[in-house]
Amino acid sequence: MATKEQRIAIIGDVHGNFGALTAALADAEEQHVTDYIVLGDITNRGPEPERCLRALRQLHPLAWVLGNHEEVYTSLLAHRFTDFDGNSKAVMAIVTSNYDRQRMTADEFRWLAARPLQQNVTVAGVRLSIFHATPDKCRGHYTEPTAPQDHFDHVLAGNNADLAFCGHTHQPVVRRTTDGRYVINPGSVGQSTTSWPRGEISRACYGILSVADGSVGGWTQRYVPYDAASEADLAGAQNVPYAELYQRLITTGEFTYTTENVAAINARAGLDTVAHAAIANDQW
């Protein structure tokens, strides 16, 4: 007798954008999703990290892995930021994490920092490998959409998973391994990055995997519109660090967090001093 189909929403890279997450979760409910998997980077950069975390935790996801921004929390708790003068991106990581910590409880901050790099889960007999960028690293460009074929072969090498799901690049992509399996990135819920004007700009991107009886029934890529202008206004009203970069990214699709842009804001706003004070206070 056939079992009931399970429909799993694959969600990642929310980046504190609760407006986009709300739209994605409403869409998932309309699509009769039964389960959730979280690919990391749910917080950081956007104005409402705590609301994003709490909304997803109450759904009891089947898996939840560490993103590179949450890995910063891990480093802060372990006191690894000891020499960051002149490193504009390190300053930004500290400042944005400090913003998040002021909005989350200590337990929430530590819970996110303790997520695993990779998880294997089996749903309706289908084996899934879950990670943020690669199984052993949650940052870098290894699985970007146009990466060489051997990169995608490598992330499933030695793993008997039928499919792999990853995030990090903020761009939806479906790639096959040489042995015929799939590596899928559903894109970013909260910070879709694209130069394609008819694509993901100001849309919450996620995907739905359908499985039943040990077989994949389908993969659906979802592009859900949300009010990016209101989200941008909220970021300004709440004095989000680097708000101008966040606002431009979510409304245009342009990747704005370049070293040059970040360094200019650090210098203008004196954020090196803010970062040093946050490290000295050690209130993580």
C-alpha positions, 0 to 999 in steps of 0.5 A, a space after each residue: 500500500 502506497 504511503 502518503 507523499 511528504 512535501 519538504 520545504 528546503 529553506 536557507 539564507 534568510 539573513 534576518 529578513 522576516 518579511 521574506 520568510 513570512 511570505 515563504 512560509 505562507 506559500 509553503 502552507 498553501 503548497 501543503 508542505 509537511 516538513 522543513 529542512 533549514 540550510 543555515 544563514 537564517 540570521 545576520 544582516 537583516 533587521 529581525 534575526 530573532 523572529 526568523 529563528 523562532 518562526 523556524 524553530 517552532 516548525 521542528 525542522 528535520 535538519 538544520 545546519 550551520 551557515 557561515 554567518 552563524 559560524 561567526 557566532 561559534 568563533 565569537 564564543 570561542 574568542 577567536 577574533 583576536 587580530 582583525 585590524 584592517 580586516 573589513 569583513 571581520 569587523 562587519 562580522 563582529 558588528 552584525 553579530 553583535 546586533 543579532 545578539 542584542 535581539 536573541 537570548 544567550 541560549 538562542 545565540 548558542 543554539 545557532 552556533 552549535 548547529 552541525 556542518 552537515 546532516 544526513 536524513 532519510 525521508 520516506 526512504 529517500 536519503 538526503 545530505 544537508 549542508 550549507 556550502 560543502 559537507 565540511 565547510 560552510 563558506 567559500 565558492 566551491 558550489 557556486 552555480 558555474 563551478 566545475 563538475 568535479 566539485 559537485 561530484 566531490 560533495 557526494 563522494 563517499 555518501 550514499 545520499 540520493 540528493 544533496 541540498 546546499 545554500 550559501 550562493 544565494 542563487 537557485 541551481 540544480 546540478 547532477 553528479 557524474 553518477 546521476 544524483 542531484 545537488 540542489 540549491 533552492 536560492 536565498 529566502 531573504 537576500 536573493 542575488 541576481 542580475 536577471 531582472 525577471 528572476 529572483 529580485 525581491 522574491 523569497 526563493 526556496 524549494 519543495 521536494 516531494 518524496 514517497 515510497 523511496 522515490 522522488 516525486 518532484 522538485 519545485 523551485 518557488 519564487 515568492 514575491 514579498 514587500 522588499 521596499 517595506 523590509 528596506 524601510 524597516 532596516 533603516 528604522 531599526 538602524 541595522 548595521 550596513 543598512 544601505 547595503 542590505 536595502 540595495 541588495 534586496 531591492 535590486 539583486 546586486 551583491 553589495 557586501 563587497 570588501 570595498 563597500 564594507 571598508 568605506 562604511 567602517 571608516 565612515 561610521 567608526 565601526 572598527 571601534 564598535 567591533 573592538 568594544 563588542 569583543 572587549 565586552 564579551 557579552 555573547 
